[in-house]
């Protein structure tokens, strides 16, 4: 009986220690959803596989004019983006890869803003308040159109962007045509190269 009691005590201690370590690790996680994505758990979202498509200059898709309200209540019209290189990113706050790529998008925005490159988010699920909270958490400096209710922006890119494949990132050339597309989380070095290519045109 003494040996069985000792084994029970030892097993209880092991379970307690493992549980304590697990809880401490959870407490140290800064963003559980981003960590979920990094671990390969893709539940609750449909995402691309990181496929990069570059469209030949003579065959680049176009899109319809669009207007949408940003998370800060400002109206953003596609006409205001004409003649500029534009990076558009489809996202929502509970999307794990969206959270994982947010710091990289912000870094690229800061790198290219002096070159006249415009970054625009397209939020497909959230309210303005939720999007603003995301902006504060990840220190995002570029606007996002709240497209959850109307879907107008996504419809303007029908055939190029699927609102279910989030995140999706487009690089649009100065002629208003889609030069490249990334399905899934961006690789910042690849997106940087795609932007540089279009800026240099």
C-alpha positions as CSV (number, residue, x, y, z in Angstrom):
1,X,0.0,0.0,0.0
2,X,2.9,2.4,0.8
3,X,4.4,1.8,-2.7
4,X,1.0,2.5,-4.4
5,X,0.5,5.6,-2.3
6,X,4.0,6.8,-3.3
7,X,3.3,6.2,-7.0
8,X,0.0,8.1,-6.7
9,X,1.7,11.1,-5.1
10,X,4.4,11.1,-7.7
11,X,1.9,10.9,-10.5
12,X,-0.1,13.7,-9.0
13,X,3.1,15.9,-8.7
14,X,4.0,15.2,-12.4
15,X,0.5,16.2,-13.5
16,X,0.6,19.3,-11.4
17,X,4.0,20.4,-12.7
18,X,3.1,19.8,-16.4
19,X,-0.2,21.6,-15.9
20,X,1.6,24.6,-14.3
21,X,4.1,24.8,-17.2
22,X,1.3,24.6,-19.7
23,X,-0.6,27.4,-18.0
24,X,2.5,29.6,-17.7
25,X,3.1,29.2,-21.5
26,X,-0.4,30.2,-22.2
27,X,0.0,33.2,-20.1
28,X,3.1,34.2,-22.0
29,X,1.4,34.0,-25.4
30,X,0.9,37.5,-26.8
31,X,-1.5,36.5,-29.5
32,X,-3.1,33.1,-29.3
33,X,-4.7,33.3,-32.8
34,X,-1.5,34.2,-34.5
35,X,0.3,31.4,-32.6
36,X,-2.5,29.0,-33.7
37,X,-1.7,29.8,-37.3
38,X,2.0,29.4,-36.7
39,X,1.4,26.0,-35.2
40,X,-0.4,24.9,-38.4
41,X,-3.9,24.9,-36.9
42,X,-6.2,26.3,-39.5
43,X,-9.6,26.1,-37.8
44,X,-12.1,28.9,-38.1
45,X,-10.8,30.3,-41.4
46,X,-10.1,29.4,-45.0
47,X,-6.8,30.7,-46.2
48,X,-4.7,30.4,-49.3
49,X,-1.4,28.4,-49.3
50,X,0.9,31.4,-50.0
51,X,0.6,31.0,-53.7
52,X,2.0,34.0,-55.6
53,X,0.7,35.0,-59.0
54,X,2.3,37.6,-61.1
55,X,0.2,38.7,-64.1
56,X,1.8,39.5,-67.4
57,X,1.6,43.3,-68.1
58,X,-0.7,42.7,-71.1
59,X,-3.0,40.4,-69.2
60,X,-3.4,42.1,-65.9
61,X,-7.0,42.0,-64.5
62,X,-8.9,45.2,-63.9
63,X,-11.5,45.9,-61.3
64,X,-14.7,47.9,-61.0
65,X,-14.8,51.3,-59.3
66,X,-15.5,51.1,-55.6
67,X,-16.3,53.3,-52.6
68,X,-16.3,52.3,-49.0
69,X,-16.2,53.6,-45.4
70,X,-13.1,53.0,-43.4
71,X,-12.9,52.1,-39.8
72,X,-12.4,55.7,-38.9
73,X,-15.5,56.8,-40.7
74,X,-13.8,58.3,-43.8
75,X,-15.0,57.5,-47.3
76,X,-12.4,56.0,-49.6
77,X,-13.0,56.0,-53.3
78,X,-11.0,54.0,-55.8
79,X,-10.6,57.2,-57.9
80,X,-8.4,58.6,-55.1
81,X,-6.0,55.8,-55.7
82,X,-5.6,56.3,-59.5
83,X,-2.1,56.7,-60.8
84,X,-0.5,55.2,-57.7
85,X,0.8,51.8,-56.8
86,X,-1.6,50.2,-54.3
87,X,-1.3,47.3,-52.0
88,X,-4.7,45.9,-50.9
89,X,-5.0,43.3,-48.1
90,X,-8.3,41.4,-47.4
91,X,-8.5,40.5,-43.7
92,X,-10.5,40.2,-40.5
93,X,-9.5,40.3,-36.9
94,X,-10.1,36.7,-35.9
95,X,-8.1,35.4,-38.8
96,X,-4.9,33.9,-37.5
97,X,-2.7,34.4,-40.5
98,X,-4.0,38.0,-40.8
99,X,-2.8,38.6,-37.3
100,X,0.5,36.9,-38.0
101,X,1.2,39.1,-41.1
102,X,0.0,42.4,-39.6
103,X,3.4,43.6,-38.4
104,X,5.0,42.8,-41.7
105,X,2.4,44.7,-43.6
106,X,2.9,47.7,-41.3
107,X,6.6,47.5,-41.8
108,X,6.3,47.5,-45.6
109,X,3.8,50.4,-45.4
110,X,6.3,52.4,-43.5
111,X,9.1,51.5,-45.9
112,X,7.2,52.4,-49.1
113,X,5.0,55.3,-48.0
114,X,7.6,57.9,-49.1
115,X,7.5,56.3,-52.5
116,X,3.8,57.0,-52.9
117,X,2.7,53.5,-52.4
118,X,-0.8,53.3,-50.8
119,X,-1.8,50.5,-48.5
120,X,-5.5,49.7,-48.1
121,X,-7.1,47.0,-46.0
122,X,-10.4,45.4,-46.8
123,X,-12.1,44.0,-43.7
124,X,-14.6,41.3,-44.7
125,X,-16.2,40.5,-41.3
126,X,-15.7,43.0,-38.5
127,X,-17.4,46.2,-37.2
128,X,-15.4,49.4,-37.3
129,X,-14.9,49.2,-33.6
130,X,-13.3,45.7,-33.9
131,X,-11.1,46.9,-36.8
132,X,-9.9,49.9,-34.8
133,X,-9.0,47.7,-31.8
134,X,-6.9,45.6,-34.2
135,X,-5.2,48.7,-35.5
136,X,-4.3,49.7,-32.0
137,X,-3.0,46.3,-31.1
138,X,-0.8,46.0,-34.1
139,X,0.0,49.7,-34.6
140,X,-1.5,49.7,-38.1
141,X,-1.1,53.1,-39.8
142,X,-3.1,52.5,-43.1
143,X,-6.9,52.5,-43.5
144,X,-9.2,49.6,-44.0
145,X,-12.6,49.7,-45.7
146,X,-15.2,47.9,-43.7
147,X,-16.7,45.6,-46.3
148,X,-18.6,43.2,-44.1
149,X,-22.1,44.4,-44.8
150,X,-22.1,45.4,-48.5
151,X,-19.2,43.3,-49.9
152,X,-18.9,46.1,-52.5
153,X,-15.1,46.1,-52.6
154,X,-14.9,42.3,-52.9
155,X,-17.4,42.4,-55.6
156,X,-15.4,45.0,-57.5
157,X,-12.6,42.4,-57.6
158,X,-14.8,39.5,-58.5
159,X,-12.8,36.8,-60.3
160,X,-9.5,38.0,-58.7
161,X,-10.4,37.9,-55.0
162,X,-12.5,35.4,-53.0
163,X,-13.8,36.9,-49.7
164,X,-13.5,33.3,-48.3
165,X,-9.8,33.1,-49.1
166,X,-8.4,35.4,-46.3
167,X,-5.9,36.8,-46.2
168,X,-5.4,37.8,-49.8
169,X,-3.0,40.6,-50.9
170,X,-3.0,42.4,-54.2
171,X,-0.4,44.7,-55.7
172,X,-2.1,47.1,-58.2
173,X,-0.1,49.1,-60.8
174,X,-0.3,52.7,-61.7
175,X,-2.7,52.0,-64.5
176,X,-5.2,50.5,-62.0
177,X,-4.6,46.8,-63.0
178,X,-3.7,43.9,-60.7
179,X,0.0,43.1,-61.1
180,X,0.2,40.4,-58.6
181,X,-1.7,38.4,-55.9
182,X,-0.7,36.5,-52.8
183,X,-3.2,33.9,-51.4
184,X,-2.5,33.4,-47.8
185,X,-0.1,34.9,-45.4
186,X,2.5,37.2,-47.1
187,X,6.2,36.5,-47.1
188,X,7.4,40.1,-46.5
189,X,10.5,39.7,-48.8
190,X,8.3,38.4,-51.7
191,X,5.8,41.2,-51.2
192,X,8.6,43.8,-51.1
193,X,9.9,42.5,-54.4
194,X,6.5,42.6,-56.0
195,X,6.0,46.2,-54.9
196,X,9.4,47.2,-56.1
197,X,8.8,45.7,-59.5
198,X,5.6,47.7,-60.0
199,X,7.1,50.9,-58.6
200,X,9.9,50.6,-61.1
201,X,7.6,50.3,-64.1
